[in-house]
Structure formats: C-alpha cells, structure tokens
C-alpha cells in the first residue's frame, strides 16, 4: 500500500465538508479514515471556535493540528494545546461598540479561547448558536473579559449585509481585517489573520515532512488558504470567485460528500504521478 504520510489534506467545515444539516456523511468519514490509515494527514481549517468545532474533532479525529477562528489560532487536538494565537487589538472593543450602536439588528459574538460571549440576541444569532451547538455567555459588552479576543462575528440578515459592509468601508478601520464568511456573517479578525496566514505558520510549526498540502474551501474566507496550498479544490456549490481560483472544482457539492471525491482525486493525481 502506498505511503501517504507526506500529504496533508486540510478542509473548511461549513459548506465544504459539512452539508446543510451539519452532519458529516458516512461516505466522507470512511474516506477520511482510509486516507489516515494509509498514513495521510487530515486537518480542518474553520472559522468556528474550539467549542463549536469540538464535536467534529471528536468525530473525525484529525491526526495533525487544526486551524480555528478563521486563522487566528492553531490547535493540537491530541494534547489540547493552542500552538498559536493572534489576538485582536484593544481598538476592537470600540469598533464593536460602534457597530452595535449603528445597527440595532446586528449581533456580535466575541470569541475567545475560553468561550463565546454574546451581547445582543437576535434571530440570526440564535440560528448561528443552534447550528454551532454552542452555549454562549450572555452579557453586556463591558462585561466581556478584556484581551485575548481572537475574533468578533457580526450576524445580520442577508438583505442587510451590504449596508453593514458599506458602513465598515466608510469607517475605514485599518487596525483589524474584515471578511464575509457566509451570507449572514461578517467577521473582524486580527490584522493579517486568515486561513492562509495560519497555513503558512502551520508549515513552520507542524509539518516539515509534508511535501504536498491539499486545501478545500467554498467561500471568500478560504481564498488565501487555497492560494497557499500546493493543490486547491472546492465543492460544486462554492462561490464563483472560489471556483475561478482553485485547481479542482469537484463534481459533487457539500451535500454529496465532496471531500470523499477529493480524496479519490488525490489518490489518482498524486498516486498516478508517483507510479508514472
């Protein structure tokens, strides 16, 4: 059996590995386990917090560190250790306050390694917490512990997203970065923190022996990671800008076990080149 220990497959969760019901398909699970049994390294790269990703870490058993908080953290599931974190600046508190005051219909999740803090509950926020299966700390903004903010997620209805983005552009805050991660979610991240920057850090921290990194994603916040990888792929449901960027547009969507298809493609592409 061919040894795949020098290949890392790292995938986004929501919209790539996870279908709309947020349950990993048996076909994907079987393909991932077989890849790991062949020596392959498997990881996830997600905007989710540790708490929101925990059940998938238990289910999938990544055999290598994972990227969380959209690139603001790298976590080792085997030891429970945060290998790397990048924090938001102090100005993030003022920015969050201004956004909440300007948009009464927006909610803000302040995300730290120790939990999720929510200062305003909206229907979009309730739905996000339900999907992530996270129990938040409900509190006033001033009650959120200072420091160690890894990300702030603003949730708003899709039809209001353009107004929210216009507000951010007009404010021109330059001390942090912002990215849309879903139709309802706009995220504030530490300056320069992306899944791509985390993957670059990941290489120096974790995998001197990995020769080929295969990355999969579906949305804007995956673009840098996809560009950083040796081979990039996306499910058929990916955003047009992602489909234009990647090496492989899969035939299957996240609803149809796209990652199982990707693993089979990798066997054919890399295995074929080795055999040839």
C-alpha positions in Angstrom: 0.0 0.0 0.0 1.3 3.4 -1.0 2.5 5.6 1.9 0.7 9.0 2.1 2.4 10.4 5.2 3.9 13.3 3.2 0.4 14.6 2.1 -1.8 16.8 4.2 -5.5 17.4 3.3 -7.0 20.3 5.1 -10.6 21.3 4.6 -13.0 24.0 5.6 -16.1 22.8 7.5 -19.3 24.6 6.7 -20.2 24.5 3.1 -17.3 22.2 2.2 -17.2 19.2 4.4 -20.5 19.9 6.2 -23.8 19.8 4.3 -26.7 22.0 5.4 -27.7 19.6 8.2 -24.2 19.9 9.7 -23.7 16.2 9.8 -20.6 14.7 8.2 -21.7 12.0 5.7 -20.6 8.4 6.3 -19.0 8.4 2.9 -16.8 11.3 3.9 -16.0 9.7 7.2 -15.0 6.5 5.6 -12.8 8.2 3.0 -11.0 10.3 5.7 -10.4 7.3 7.9 -9.0 5.3 4.9 -6.7 8.2 4.0 -5.4 8.4 7.6 -4.9 4.6 7.7 -2.7 5.0 4.6 -0.6 7.4 6.6 -2.2 10.6 5.2 -2.5 13.7 7.4 -6.0 15.2 7.8 -7.0 18.5 9.3 -9.7 21.1 9.3 -9.5 24.9 8.9 -12.6 26.7 10.1 -13.9 30.0 11.3 -15.5 28.2 14.2 -14.3 28.4 17.8 -12.8 25.5 19.6 -16.2 24.9 21.3 -18.1 24.9 18.0 -15.6 22.6 16.3 -15.2 20.2 19.2 -17.8 17.6 18.1 -16.2 17.4 14.7 -12.7 17.0 16.2 -14.1 14.1 18.3 -15.8 12.5 15.3 -13.1 13.0 12.7 -10.0 12.5 14.9 -7.6 14.8 12.9 -4.1 13.3 13.2 -2.5 16.7 13.0 -3.2 20.3 14.3 -6.2 22.2 13.1 -6.8 25.9 12.2 -9.6 27.7 14.1 -11.1 31.2 14.4 -10.6 31.8 10.6 -6.8 31.6 11.1 -6.4 33.3 14.5 -5.5 30.0 16.2 -3.8 26.7 15.5 -4.9 23.9 17.9 -3.4 20.5 18.6 -6.4 18.1 19.3 -4.1 15.3 20.7 -2.8 17.4 23.5 -5.5 20.1 23.9 -2.8 22.8 23.4 -3.1 26.1 21.5 0.0 26.1 19.4 -0.5 29.6 18.1 -2.9 32.5 18.6 -3.2 36.0 17.2 -5.3 38.5 19.2 -7.4 41.5 18.1 -6.1 44.9 19.2 -7.7 46.9 22.0 -9.5 49.0 19.4 -11.7 46.0 18.7 -13.8 46.9 21.7 -14.6 50.4 20.4 -15.3 49.1 16.9 -17.7 46.5 18.2 -19.5 49.1 20.3 -19.9 51.5 17.4 -21.3 48.7 15.1 -23.8 47.7 17.8 -24.9 51.3 18.2 -25.2 51.9 14.5 -27.1 48.6 13.7 -29.8 47.7 16.2 -30.4 44.5 14.2 -26.9 43.2 14.3 -25.5 40.8 16.9 -21.8 40.4 17.9 -20.2 37.2 19.1 -16.9 38.0 20.9 -14.9 34.8 20.5 -12.1 33.9 22.9 -10.4 30.6 23.5 -12.4 30.2 26.7 -15.8 30.7 25.2 -18.3 32.7 23.1 -19.7 36.0 24.5 -22.9 37.4 23.1 -24.0 41.0 23.9 -27.3 41.0 21.9 -29.6 38.1 20.9 -31.2 38.3 17.5 -32.9 35.7 15.3 -29.8 35.3 13.2 -27.7 34.9 16.3 -30.0 32.3 17.8 -29.8 30.3 14.5 -26.0 30.5 14.5 -25.7 29.3 18.0 -28.1 26.5 17.2 -26.1 25.4 14.2 -22.8 25.5 16.2 -24.3 23.9 19.3 -22.6 26.5 21.5 -23.9 27.7 24.8 -22.8 31.4 25.0 -22.1 33.7 27.8 -24.8 36.4 27.6 -23.5 39.7 28.9 -23.0 43.5 28.3 -20.1 44.4 26.2 -18.2 45.9 29.2 -18.5 42.6 31.0 -16.6 40.7 28.3 -13.1 39.9 29.6 -10.5 42.2 28.2 -7.8 40.9 25.9 -7.5 37.6 24.1 -10.2 38.4 21.6 -9.5 36.2 18.7 -12.5 37.1 16.5 -15.7 39.1 16.5 -18.5 37.7 14.4 -21.3 40.1 13.4 -24.5 38.4 12.3 -27.2 40.3 10.3 -29.8 39.3 7.7 -28.5 38.8 4.2 -30.5 41.7 2.8 -28.8 44.0 5.3 -25.3 42.7 4.7 -24.5 45.3 2.0 -25.4 48.1 4.4 -23.2 46.7 7.1 -20.2 46.3 4.7 -20.7 49.8 3.4 -20.6 51.1 7.0 -17.3 49.3 7.6 -15.8 50.6 4.3 -16.8 54.2 5.2 -15.2 53.9 8.7 -12.0 52.5 7.1 -10.7 50.9 10.2 -7.2 49.7 9.5 -6.1 48.1 12.8 -8.1 44.9 12.0 -9.2 42.9 9.0 -12.7 42.0 7.9 -14.1 39.2 5.9 -17.5 37.9 4.9 -17.7 34.2 5.8 -21.4 33.5 5.0 -24.4 35.3 3.7 -25.2 36.5 7.2 -21.8 36.7 8.8 -19.1 39.5 8.7 -16.1 38.9 10.8 -13.5 41.1 12.4 -10.1 39.4 12.6 -6.6 40.3 13.8 -4.6 42.2 11.2 -3.3 39.7 8.7 -5.0 36.7 10.2 -6.5 34.5 7.6 -6.7 30.8 7.0 -3.8 31.4 4.5 -1.6 33.1 7.1 -2.3 30.3 9.5 -1.4 27.7 6.9 1.9 29.5 6.4 2.5 29.4 10.2 1.3 25.8 10.2 4.1 24.8 7.8 6.8 26.1 10.2 5.1 24.8 13.3 3.9 21.4 12.3 4.9 19.8 9.1 8.5 19.8 7.9 7.9 16.3 6.5 4.8 17.3 4.4 5.6 17.7 0.8 2.1 18.3 -0.6 -0.7 20.3 1.0 -4.2 19.9 -0.4 -6.7 22.5 0.7 -10.5 22.7 0.1 -12.9 25.5 0.7 -16.0 27.2 -0.6 -16.2 30.9 0.5 -14.3 34.2 0.4 -12.6 33.5 3.7 -11.0 30.3 2.2 -9.3 32.1 -0.7 -5.9 32.8 0.8 -5.6 29.2 2.2 -6.5 27.8 -1.3 -3.8 30.0 -2.9 -1.3 28.9 -0.3 -1.8 25.2 -0.9 0.0 23.1 -3.4 -3.3 21.7 -4.7 -6.6 23.6 -4.2 -10.2 22.3 -4.6 -13.7 23.3 -3.9 -17.1 21.6 -3.9 -19.5 22.4 -6.8 -21.5 24.7 -4.5 -18.6 27.0 -3.9 -18.8 30.8 -4.6 -17.9 31.7 -8.2 -14.8 33.6 -7.0 -13.5 30.4 -5.4 -14.3 28.2 -8.4 -12.2 30.6 -10.5 -9.2 30.3 -8.1 -8.9 26.5 -7.4 -7.1 23.8 -9.3 -10.0 21.4 -8.9 -13.7 22.1 -9.0 -15.3 18.9 -7.7 -18.3 17.4 -9.4 -20.1 17.0 -6.0 -21.4 19.6 -3.6 -21.1 19.6 0.2 -24.4 17.9 0.2 -23.0 15.0 -1.9 -19.7 14.0 0.0 -17.4 16.3 -1.9 -14.4 15.5 0.4 -14.7 11.8 -0.4 -14.5 12.7 -4.1 -11.5 15.0 -3.4 -9.6 12.2 -1.6 -10.2 9.9 -4.5 -9.0 12.5 -6.9 -5.8 13.0 -4.8 -5.1 9.2 -5.0 -5.4 9.5 -8.8 -3.4 12.7 -9.2 -0.5 12.2 -6.8 -0.6 8.4 -6.9 -0.5 8.5 -10.7 2.5 10.8 -10.8 4.4 8.6 -8.3 3.6 5.5 -10.3 4.4 7.2 -13.5 
